[in-house]
Amino acid sequence: MIGQWIMGRTRELWPLIGRMAVGFIILRLFTMIPHAGIFIKIAAIIWGLGALALALYHRFQPRSSAGLPASAPLPPAPIGMQPA
């Protein structure tokens, strides 16, 4: 994200790798700051884990079909009756 913020967005492979390298180098330089580096490192780890969790969440969500109508919800079961 830092590399794309500095160098702009792209969708090509090698420029993406270059932006990632720039971001990694800048993050590495910031984590070398005494006393503040550990907080920057923790923030980067939490940010990365959040991005990973969000990517997994979107990956495993069921896809809805645009052409199919939505099904109606089932009525509640009567009290004392168990569904089969």
Summary of the structure (lengths in Angstrom):
residues: 84
radius of gyration: 23.0
end to end distance: 51.2
largest distance: 65.9
contacts: 139
relative contact order: 0.08
helix: 57%
strand: 0%
